[in-house]
Amino acid sequence: MGFDKKEMIEQLKFEIVMMEKGRYYPSVREPRENSEIFRDSITCLNVGLVQKEHACTSCFLSEFASPEVRSSTGDMCHKILLNEKGDTIESLKVEDDPQKLQATALSWLKNTVAKLEEEVAVSQ
């Protein structure tokens, strides 16, 4: 991986906290606007921008995408395989079940943090 694992762990832990605090649930002020997991987070290089200014390959989440996904268009982070079934944020959004989407993404985040922490511990 080309990114610092300790920094990645901190970024992923931030996402866990944000998700557990309900960051990606519809806003009370603007219930029709759904926040996009990862895309509407400060960890995204393009957060708040209507059009992307930074390539997804510059984001640490690109490290978790398959080679085929890295050469595709769209939000790379939405195409990361989240589990053995092959679910992605993109595929789960289609199901229109926000609880399932968030639970699956949260599980992936926690598993990924645990794996990275183990890798860091072994390398020290």
C-alpha positions as CSV (number, residue, x, y, z in Angstrom):
1,M,0.0,0.0,0.0
2,G,1.3,3.4,-0.9
3,F,-0.3,5.3,2.0
4,D,0.8,5.4,5.6
5,K,-1.1,2.6,7.4
6,K,-1.2,4.5,10.7
7,E,-2.8,7.5,9.0
8,M,-5.2,5.3,7.2
9,I,-6.2,3.7,10.5
10,E,-6.9,7.2,11.9
11,Q,-9.0,8.2,8.9
12,L,-11.0,5.0,9.0
13,K,-11.6,5.3,12.8
14,F,-12.9,8.8,12.1
15,E,-15.3,7.4,9.6
16,I,-16.5,4.8,12.2
17,V,-17.2,7.6,14.7
18,M,-19.0,9.6,12.1
19,M,-21.1,6.7,11.0
20,E,-21.9,5.7,14.6
21,K,-23.0,9.2,15.4
22,G,-25.4,9.2,12.4
23,R,-23.5,11.4,10.0
24,Y,-24.9,9.6,7.0
25,Y,-28.5,9.5,8.0
26,P,-30.8,12.1,6.4
27,S,-30.6,15.5,7.9
28,V,-33.5,16.9,9.9
29,R,-33.0,20.2,8.2
30,E,-32.8,18.7,4.7
31,P,-34.4,15.2,4.9
32,R,-34.5,14.8,1.1
33,E,-30.7,15.2,0.8
34,N,-28.9,12.0,1.7
35,S,-25.2,12.1,2.6
36,E,-23.0,9.8,0.6
37,I,-20.9,7.5,2.6
38,F,-17.2,8.5,2.2
39,R,-18.0,11.0,-0.6
40,D,-19.5,13.6,1.9
41,S,-16.9,13.1,4.5
42,I,-13.9,15.4,5.2
43,T,-11.7,12.4,4.5
44,C,-12.8,12.8,0.8
45,L,-10.4,15.0,-1.2
46,N,-13.5,16.3,-3.2
47,V,-15.9,16.9,-0.2
48,G,-18.2,19.8,-0.9
49,L,-17.2,20.1,-4.6
50,V,-19.8,19.7,-7.2
51,Q,-17.2,18.5,-9.7
52,K,-14.2,16.5,-8.7
53,E,-10.9,18.4,-8.7
54,H,-8.9,15.5,-7.3
55,A,-8.6,12.0,-8.8
56,C,-9.9,9.2,-6.6
57,T,-6.6,7.5,-7.0
58,S,-5.1,10.2,-4.7
59,C,-7.4,9.1,-1.9
60,F,-6.3,6.5,0.6
61,L,-9.5,4.5,0.0
62,S,-8.3,3.7,-3.5
63,E,-5.9,1.2,-1.8
64,F,-9.0,-0.9,-1.0
65,A,-10.4,-0.9,-4.6
66,S,-9.7,-3.7,-7.0
67,P,-7.5,-2.9,-10.0
68,E,-10.5,-3.0,-12.3
69,V,-12.3,-0.4,-10.2
70,R,-9.2,1.9,-10.1
71,S,-9.5,2.2,-13.9
72,S,-13.3,2.9,-13.9
73,T,-15.2,6.1,-13.6
74,G,-17.4,7.3,-10.7
75,D,-16.6,7.3,-7.0
76,M,-14.0,4.6,-6.5
77,C,-14.8,4.3,-2.8
78,H,-18.4,3.3,-3.6
79,K,-17.1,0.3,-5.5
80,I,-14.9,-1.2,-2.8
81,L,-16.0,-4.8,-1.9
82,L,-17.4,-4.6,1.6
83,N,-17.9,-8.3,2.2
84,E,-17.7,-11.8,0.8
85,K,-21.0,-11.4,-0.9
86,G,-19.6,-8.7,-3.1
87,D,-21.7,-5.9,-1.7
88,T,-20.5,-2.4,-2.4
89,I,-21.8,1.0,-1.4
90,E,-23.0,1.4,-5.0
91,S,-24.8,-1.9,-5.1
92,L,-26.4,-1.4,-1.6
93,K,-27.6,2.1,-2.5
94,V,-29.8,0.5,-5.2
95,E,-31.5,-1.7,-2.6
96,D,-32.7,1.5,-0.8
97,D,-32.1,0.1,2.7
98,P,-30.0,2.7,4.5
99,Q,-29.7,0.6,7.6
100,K,-28.3,-2.3,5.7
101,L,-25.9,0.0,3.8
102,Q,-24.6,1.6,6.9
103,A,-24.3,-1.7,8.9
104,T,-22.3,-3.3,6.0
105,A,-20.1,-0.2,5.6
106,L,-19.5,0.0,9.4
107,S,-18.6,-3.7,9.5
108,W,-16.1,-3.2,6.7
109,L,-14.6,-0.2,8.4
110,K,-14.1,-2.1,11.7
111,N,-12.7,-5.2,10.0
112,T,-10.4,-3.1,7.9
113,V,-9.1,-1.1,10.9
114,A,-8.5,-4.4,12.8
115,K,-6.6,-5.8,9.8
116,L,-4.4,-2.7,9.4
117,E,-3.7,-2.5,13.1
118,E,-2.5,-6.1,13.0
119,E,-0.3,-5.4,10.0
120,V,1.2,-2.4,11.8
121,A,1.8,-4.4,15.0
122,V,3.6,-7.2,13.1
123,S,5.8,-4.7,11.2
124,Q,7.1,-3.0,14.4
